[in-house]
Amino acid sequence: MQPFRPQVAARLAELAPPLLDRLDAMADRMAGILTRTESTYAAQSPAVLAELHASIRENLERGVRTLVAGGDDGGEAALDAAREVGRRRAVQGMPLETVLRAYRLGGQVTWEELRRAAQEADAPGDSELLLEVAGSVWHVNDRQCAALAEAYRCEERRLAGIDDQARQQVLDGLLSGRGDDPVFVRAAAELLALPLDGRLVCVVAPPDGAGAPMLSAPGARLLKRGVRSVWGWRFGAQVGVVALGNRGAGELADWLAELAEGPVGLSAVVEGAAAIAAAWRLADTAARTLPPGSRAVAPIDERLPEALLISAPEIADRLVEQTLGRVLALPGDECELLLGTLAAVLAADGSPTRAADALYCHRNTVMHRLRRIEQLTGRSATDPRARLLWQLALLGTGHRRPAERHCR
């Protein structure tokens, strides 16, 4: 930007300095506008939002000091700062148009505060002066936006150029437990363009019989929602690490359910790269609790009993045999009838009357079957421990129907 005429520069030296005392308020106002109007900003993690706020304040201060200096915009240093913002936002997965809108909002906020200062001073001639300044402010803003966009696109090309093998090697390192190595994590975060210091979720989708992936282009589809992730393979299954930001895990589950062509397991939300290996094991276990061929997303916290049984198959087999072995030895129709009745009674919190309603049977019929189950298992329906063992054993048999929908 060309320096202002001496009389303009002298007037700005009086009007602009008070803006330095308003920088925090200006930054707060701008951050508030962005989080209210831009879903991509609103969805970021607290750590990223703090960095955004600091960046906003820094850019506002640079603009105000340009005015105080009479139009000296810092030349290449200011453009380099804009380029760095562009690179960071590309790594964070923010859409370029959103970033440019935010940068231009900074120019608008600065201009409005300068106009407010002039109105408070109420000096004749300031209106003409501000018109001259406005053209220069927007010219500088346009140059910086151009530099930002160029750097953003360069970083996008760099990220796209990272080959799948390198990405897979880094992902393997995280899943194998190298997330507690700070040097490795810094390199991984840069190469994967993924923030690894916040809330993360691991996703596992076992392949179908032909080895095809069960989630189609999940990384690109999540990125459209402002969510960054990295995807690869481990032991034949599709695996992803998702940077959740401040979004809820339920939102992620809903999005993945739209894409799922088979069973998908989700870990609990974990903090930081050191927990990724454990998160992968949880997600893998959650996926294995679902029957093959099912199109469902299973968060581990909703599948804990099933996960316990799958994680200890010898104990699970022993539990089923000791608890329901004599029922399972009955002829097929009788076995299914008693298992369905037991599932209905347990789903009704032990109430034969409510179970009878679900089964469309008379209460006495349910009571008769329940006594038969008690005789075969050697356990009482009034015993809380017996009901717990029955419930776990039903899960272990894969009998998840709450009731037979008819009476025999």
C-alpha positions in Angstrom: 0.0 0.0 0.0 1.3 3.5 -0.9 1.9 5.7 2.1 -1.0 8.2 2.7 -0.6 11.9 2.0 1.0 13.7 5.0 -2.3 15.3 6.1 -4.1 12.0 6.0 -1.2 10.2 7.8 -1.2 12.9 10.5 -5.0 12.5 11.1 -4.7 8.7 11.2 -2.0 9.1 13.8 -4.7 10.7 16.0 -7.6 8.4 15.1 -6.1 5.0 14.8 -4.1 4.5 18.1 -7.3 4.2 20.3 -8.2 1.1 18.2 -5.2 -0.7 19.8 -7.1 -0.6 23.1 -10.1 -2.1 21.4 -8.4 -5.1 19.8 -9.7 -7.7 22.3 -13.3 -6.5 21.8 -12.8 -6.4 18.0 -11.4 -9.9 18.0 -14.3 -11.2 20.3 -16.8 -9.6 18.0 -15.3 -11.1 14.9 -14.9 -14.5 16.4 -18.6 -14.4 17.5 -19.8 -13.5 14.0 -17.7 -16.4 12.5 -18.9 -19.0 15.0 -22.5 -17.9 14.5 -22.5 -17.7 10.7 -19.9 -20.3 9.7 -20.6 -23.9 10.7 -17.0 -24.9 9.9 -15.7 -22.5 12.5 -18.4 -23.5 15.0 -17.4 -27.1 14.7 -13.8 -26.7 15.6 -12.2 -28.0 18.9 -11.5 -25.6 21.7 -7.8 -25.8 20.9 -8.4 -24.8 17.3 -10.9 -22.1 18.3 -8.3 -20.6 20.7 -5.7 -20.5 17.8 -8.3 -18.9 15.5 -9.0 -16.2 18.1 -5.3 -15.5 18.5 -4.9 -15.3 14.7 -7.8 -13.0 14.4 -6.4 -10.6 17.0 -3.0 -10.7 15.5 -4.3 -9.8 12.0 -6.5 -7.1 13.4 -3.5 -5.6 15.2 -1.5 -5.7 12.1 -4.2 -3.8 10.2 -4.5 -1.1 12.9 -0.7 -0.6 13.1 -0.7 -0.2 9.3 -3.1 2.8 9.8 -1.1 4.2 12.7 2.0 4.0 10.5 0.4 6.1 7.8 -0.2 3.3 5.3 3.0 1.2 5.7 1.5 -2.3 5.5 4.7 -4.2 6.3 5.2 -5.4 2.7 6.2 -9.0 2.3 6.0 -9.7 6.0 2.3 -9.0 6.0 1.8 -11.2 2.9 3.8 -13.9 4.5 1.5 -13.8 7.5 -1.5 -14.2 5.2 0.2 -17.1 3.5 0.8 -18.8 6.8 -2.9 -18.5 7.7 -3.8 -20.0 4.3 -1.6 -23.0 4.9 -2.9 -23.6 8.4 -6.5 -23.4 7.3 -5.9 -25.9 4.5 -4.5 -28.3 7.0 -7.5 -27.8 9.2 -9.8 -28.6 6.3 -11.6 -25.3 6.3 -13.2 -24.3 3.0 -11.2 -21.6 1.2 -14.3 -19.4 0.6 -14.9 -19.5 4.4 -11.4 -18.5 5.2 -11.5 -15.6 2.7 -14.8 -14.4 4.1 -13.2 -14.3 7.5 -10.2 -12.4 6.3 -12.4 -9.8 4.6 -14.5 -9.6 7.7 -11.3 -8.4 9.5 -11.0 -5.5 7.1 -14.7 -4.6 7.6 -14.4 -4.7 11.4 -11.2 -2.5 11.3 -12.9 0.0 8.9 -16.0 0.2 11.1 -14.0 0.9 14.2 -12.0 3.6 12.5 -15.2 5.2 11.3 -16.6 5.0 14.8 -13.4 6.7 16.1 -13.9 9.5 13.5 -17.5 10.0 14.5 -16.5 10.2 18.2 -13.9 12.9 17.3 -16.6 14.8 15.2 -13.9 16.7 13.3 -14.8 18.5 10.0 -13.1 16.9 6.9 -12.8 13.4 8.4 -15.5 12.0 6.0 -13.3 12.9 2.9 -10.2 11.5 4.7 -12.0 8.2 5.4 -13.0 7.8 1.8 -9.3 7.9 0.8 -8.4 5.5 3.6 -11.2 3.0 2.7 -9.8 2.5 -0.8 -6.3 1.7 0.6 -7.7 -0.6 3.3 -9.6 -2.8 0.8 -6.7 -2.8 -1.6 -4.4 -4.2 1.1 -7.1 -6.7 2.1 -7.4 -7.9 -1.5 -3.6 -8.4 -1.8 -3.5 -10.4 1.4 -6.5 -12.5 0.4 -4.8 -13.3 -2.9 -1.6 -14.4 -1.0 -3.7 -16.5 1.4 -5.6 -18.2 -1.4 -2.3 -19.0 -3.3 -0.8 -20.6 -0.2 -4.0 -22.5 0.6 -4.1 -24.0 -2.8 -0.4 -24.9 -2.7 -0.9 -26.7 0.6 -3.9 -28.5 -0.8 -1.8 -29.8 -3.7 1.0 -30.9 -1.3 -1.5 -32.8 0.8 -3.1 -34.4 -2.2 0.4 -35.5 -3.4 1.2 -37.5 -0.3 1.0 -41.1 -1.6 -1.3 -43.7 0.0 1.7 -45.8 1.1 3.2 -43.0 3.2 -0.2 -42.2 4.7 -0.8 -45.9 5.5 2.7 -46.2 7.2 2.0 -43.2 9.5 -1.5 -44.5 10.3 0.0 -47.9 11.1 2.4 -46.2 13.5 -0.5 -44.5 15.3 -2.6 -47.7 15.6 0.5 -49.6 16.8 1.0 -47.3 19.8 3.5 -44.7 18.6 1.1 -41.9 19.6 3.1 -41.4 22.8 6.2 -40.3 20.8 6.0 -36.5 20.5 8.4 -36.4 17.5 6.4 -39.0 15.6 3.1 -37.3 16.4 4.3 -33.9 15.2 5.4 -35.5 11.9 2.2 -37.5 11.6 0.0 -34.5 12.2 1.8 -32.5 9.5 1.8 -35.4 6.9 -1.8 -36.4 7.5 -3.0 -32.8 7.9 -4.8 -34.0 11.0 -4.9 -32.4 14.4 -3.9 -35.1 16.8 -4.0 -33.2 20.1 -7.8 -33.0 20.5 -10.9 -35.2 20.6 -10.4 -38.2 18.3 -12.6 -41.2 17.4 -11.5 -44.4 15.7 -13.7 -46.2 13.1 -13.4 -49.8 12.0 -15.4 -51.3 9.1 -14.7 -55.0 8.4 -14.9 -55.8 4.6 -17.5 -58.0 3.0 -16.7 -61.5 1.7 -15.1 -60.1 -1.4 -12.9 -57.7 0.6 -14.7 -54.6 -0.6 -14.8 -51.5 1.7 -18.0 -51.0 3.6 -17.7 -47.2 3.7 -17.5 -45.3 0.4 -15.1 -42.3 0.4 -15.7 -41.5 4.0 -12.8 -39.0 4.2 -14.1 -36.8 1.4 -17.6 -36.9 2.7 -16.7 -36.0 6.2 -14.5 -33.1 5.0 -17.5 -31.6 3.3 -18.9 -31.3 6.8 -15.7 -29.6 8.0 -14.4 -32.8 9.8 -10.9 -34.0 9.0 -10.0 -37.7 9.1 -7.4 -40.2 7.8 -8.3 -43.6 6.4 -6.5 -46.8 5.6 -6.5 -50.5 6.3 -5.5 -52.8 9.1 -5.8 -56.6 9.1 -8.2 -56.4 6.1 -10.6 -53.9 7.7 -11.1 -50.3 6.8 -9.9 -48.0 9.6 -10.3 -44.3 10.1 -9.1 -41.8 12.7 -11.5 -38.8 12.9 -10.7 -35.4 14.5 -14.0 -34.7 16.1 -13.4 -31.1 17.2 -16.4 -30.1 19.4 -18.9 -32.2 17.5 -20.7 -35.0 19.2 -19.9 -38.6 18.6 -23.5 -39.2 17.8 -23.3 -36.9 14.8 -20.4 -38.9 13.5 -22.4 -42.1 14.0 -25.3 -40.7 12.1 -23.1 -39.6 9.2 -21.4 -42.9 8.9 -24.7 -44.7 9.1 -25.6 -42.9 5.8 -22.5 -44.5 4.2 -22.4 -47.9 5.8 -22.8 -50.9 3.6 -21.9 -53.3 6.4 -21.1 -53.4 10.1 -19.1 -50.4 11.5 -17.6 -50.0 14.9 -16.9 -46.8 16.7 -14.5 -46.2 19.7 -15.3 -44.0 22.6 -14.0 -40.4 22.2 -10.4 -40.2 23.3 -8.0 -37.3 23.9 -4.8 -37.1 21.9 -2.7 -39.4 19.7 -1.4 -41.5 22.7 -4.9 -43.0 23.0 -5.4 -43.9 19.3 -4.1 -47.5 19.6 -6.6 -48.2 22.4 -9.4 -46.5 20.5 -8.7 -48.7 17.5 -9.0 -51.9 19.6 -12.4 -50.6 21.0 -13.7 -49.8 17.5 -12.6 -53.2 16.2 -14.3 -54.9 19.1 -17.5 -52.9 18.6 -17.6 -53.9 14.9 -17.2 -57.6 15.8 -20.3 -57.4 18.0 -22.5 -56.9 14.9 -23.5 -59.8 12.8 -21.9 -60.1 9.3 -23.9 -58.4 6.6 -25.7 -56.0 9.0 -25.7 -52.3 7.9 -25.3 -50.6 11.2 -23.0 -48.4 13.2 -22.1 -49.7 16.7 -20.5 -47.2 19.2 -18.6 -49.3 21.7 -20.4 -47.7 24.7 -23.7 -49.1 23.4 -22.3 -52.6 22.9 -20.4 -53.2 26.2 -22.1 -56.5 27.2 -21.6 -57.9 23.7 -18.0 -56.6 23.7 -17.2 -58.4 26.9 -18.5 -61.7 25.5 -16.6 -61.4 22.3 -13.4 -60.4 24.1 -13.5 -63.6 26.2 -14.9 -66.3 23.9 -13.9 -69.3 26.1 -15.7 -67.7 29.1 -18.7 -66.7 26.9 -19.0 -70.3 25.7 -18.9 -71.5 29.3 -21.4 -69.0 30.4 -23.9 -70.0 27.7 -23.4 -73.7 28.4 -23.7 -73.4 32.2 -26.7 -71.1 32.0 -28.8 -72.2 29.0 -27.2 -75.5 28.0 -30.3 -77.7 28.8 -32.6 -75.3 27.0 -30.4 -75.2 23.9 -30.4 -79.1 23.9 -34.2 -79.1 23.3 -35.7 -79.6 19.8 -35.5 -76.5 17.7 -39.1 -75.3 17.9 -39.3 -75.8 21.7 -35.9 -74.2 22.2 -36.8 -71.1 20.2 -40.2 -70.8 22.0 -38.5 -70.8 25.4 -35.7 -68.5 24.4 -38.2 -66.0 22.9 -40.3 -66.1 26.1 -37.2 -65.6 28.3 -36.1 -62.6 26.1 -39.6 -61.1 26.4 -39.7 -61.6 30.2 -36.3 -60.0 30.6 -37.3 -57.1 28.3 -40.3 -56.6 30.5 -38.1 -56.3 33.6 -39.3 -59.7 34.8 -43.0 -59.0 34.5 -45.0 -62.0 33.1 -48.0 -59.8 32.4 -46.1 -57.3 30.2 -44.3 -60.2 28.6 -47.6 -61.8 27.8 -48.8 -58.6 26.1 -45.6 -58.6 23.9 -46.1 -62.2 23.1 -49.8 -62.0 22.5 -50.2 -64.8 25.0 -52.1 -65.3 28.2 -50.2 -64.5 31.3 -50.6 -68.1 32.6 -48.9 -69.4 29.4 -45.9 -67.2 30.0 -45.8 -68.3 33.7 -45.9 -72.0 32.6 -43.0 -71.4 30.2 -41.0 -69.5 32.7 -41.4 -72.3 35.3 -40.1 -74.7 32.6 -37.1 -72.4 32.0 -36.4 -72.3 35.8 -36.5 -76.1 36.0 -34.1 -76.5 33.1 -31.6 -73.9 34.2 -31.9 -74.4 37.9 -32.3 -70.7 38.4 -35.1 -68.5 39.7 -36.6 -65.5 37.9 -36.8 -63.6 41.2 -33.0 -63.8 41.5 -31.2 -60.7 40.1 -28.1 -62.7 39.4 -30.0 -65.3 37.5 -31.6 -62.7 35.3 -28.2 -61.2 34.6 -26.8 -64.6 33.6 -29.8 -65.3 31.4 -29.4 -61.9 29.7 -25.7 -62.4 29.0 -26.3 -66.0 27.8 -29.0 -64.9 25.4 -26.5 -62.4 24.0 -23.9 -65.1 23.7 -26.3 -67.3 21.7 -27.0 -64.4 19.3 -30.7 -64.5 20.4 -31.5 -60.8 20.4 -35.2 -60.9 19.7 -37.1 -59.4 22.6 -40.1 -61.7 22.0 -41.8 -64.2 19.7 -44.5 -62.3 18.1 -47.1 -65.1 18.4 -48.4 -67.7 20.8 -48.1 -71.4 20.2 
